[in-house]
Amino acid sequence: MTKKSPSSSEPAPADSPAYEVRRSEIHGNGVFARRLIEAGECIVEYTGERITSDESAIRAEKSGGPVNHTFFFSLADGNVIDGGSGGNDARFINHACEPNCEAYEEDGKVFIYALYEIAQGEELNYNYALIYEERHTAAVKKMFECRCGAPSCTGSMLAPKKRASRKKK
């Protein structure tokens, strides 16, 4: 649900949510700071239905998208949070190659923290670093295209594939 943005000259009260969802220039909806967010501040928990990795593959196939697409958040135990199923506004935080937030898993839950002070009105983002085991074809790269516009933009939301090390002769 898109919320109206507050006046840019009037910060949101400290006890109100730190963020709001609205249209993003990067992609679709985005999450924006309603007030100054301090470095290290926990902004929001990433919520949604907890499913198995196999179930996420089935859902991705049914929706015509690749596994690990944007609303799926992989957990250390191999399960996945599907932010598109019962998730909250955190699912609208966009990817960026030079992020201002970082996701941390704590006791099987995922929380989004500010890496540094975030000004009111600034879009929140973190580096998705998505793992996609299949071949990174041109079509796959297009599905995971990054639009963050950062000077160091890699052009992709995908983590680089690990290359097999060559044994010395």
N, C-alpha and C positions, 0 to 999 in steps of 0.2 A: 504494500500500500504506500503510495507516495504521499508524503506529508508536506504541508506548506513550509517554506523556509522562513526563518525569522528575519527581521530587518537586519541588514549587515552592520548597522551602527549600534544595534542593541544586542548584547550577548545574552544567551539563554541563561536562566538562573542555574546556579551550581547544583541544585538538587534535581534538575530536569535531565532527561537523557542527553548524553554527550554528543549524540549524532542524530541525523535524520536521513531518510532515503528520498532521493529525487533523481531526475534525469542527469546522466553523465555525458560529458563530451568524449570520454574514453569508450564507453560501451553501455548501452541500455540504461538501467538504473545504477546508481552509485550511492555510496554512503559518505556523508559530509559532516564535518565537525560543526555542532551548534554553538560550541563555546571553545575556549582554549582547552586543549587536552595536554596534560603534562607528560613529559618523557617518562616512560616506564608505567604509565597508567594502564590498568586493565580496562578496556573499553567495552567489550561485549564477549559473551560466550557464543561460539558457533554451535547452533542446535539443529536438530533434525532427527529423522528416524535412523536408528542404528541398524545397519544391515550387514550381511556378509559381503565379502569381496565378490563372490560368485553371483550374489543377488544384484550387486551394482553392475556387473557385466550384462546380466539379463535385462536390467532396466535400460542400460545404455543402448543395447541392441534394439530393444522395442522402440526407443525414441529416435533411432536412426543416427545416434551419435557415438563417438568412441568412448571406451571406458575411461574413467577418471575425468570426465568433463566437468565443467566449472562448479556445479553444486555438490559434487562428491568430495568429501574430505577423508582421506585415508588415515587410519589410526595405527599406532605401533603394534597392536595385537592382530593386525590383518583385517580388521573390520572397517567399516566405512560409515560416516555420517552423511546421510542424504539430506542436504539442506533444502532440496526441492520438495521434500515430503515432511511437513510439519516443522520446517525450519523457521528461523527468525530473520530479522533484517541483516544479520551478518552475511547471509548468502549473497548480498548485493555488493559486498566489498570487492572492488575490481583489482585485477592484477596490475603490478607495475614492476619494471626492472630496477627502479630506484625507489623502493617502498618507504613509507613512513610508519608502517606497522609490521608486526611479526606475529605469526601464530605459534602458540606453544601448547603442547599436550600436557595436561596435568591430571593424573588419576583417571585416564580414559576420557577426559573432556578436553575440548579445544577452546582456548581463550585468545583473543586478539589484544595485543599490547602495543602502545605507542613506542616507536623506536626513539623518537625525539619529540620536542614540543610541536604540537600541531595547531595552527591558527584556526580561528573560527572561519568557517566557509571552505576550508581546504578539504579536498577529497581524500578519504582514507583508502589505503591500498596496501597490499603485501604481495610478495613474489610467490606465485602459486608453485613454481618449480615442479610441475606435474610430471609424474613418471608414466611414460608410455612405452611399454616393452616392444611393441611391434615396430616395424620399419617406419622411419620418419619420412614418408613419401611427401611429395608436394601437396597432395590432397590433405594429408594429416596435418602438415605444417599450416595449411590455410585454415583448417578447423581450429587450430590453437594459436592463431595469429595474435600477436601483441599489438595494441594500439596506444600504448602509454605515452609515446612521444618523448621519452627521456633521452638525453644525449647518448647514454650508454645502452639504449634499447637493443635487445637481442633479436627482436622481431618475433619472438615466440614465448608462449607461456610454459613450454616444455622445458624440463631440466635436460641438460645435455646428456646424451647417452654415454654410458661408461664404455670406454674402448678396451678391448682385450689387450692385455700387455703382451708385448712380443718378448719371447725368451731369447737371450743372447746366446750366440753359438760359441 
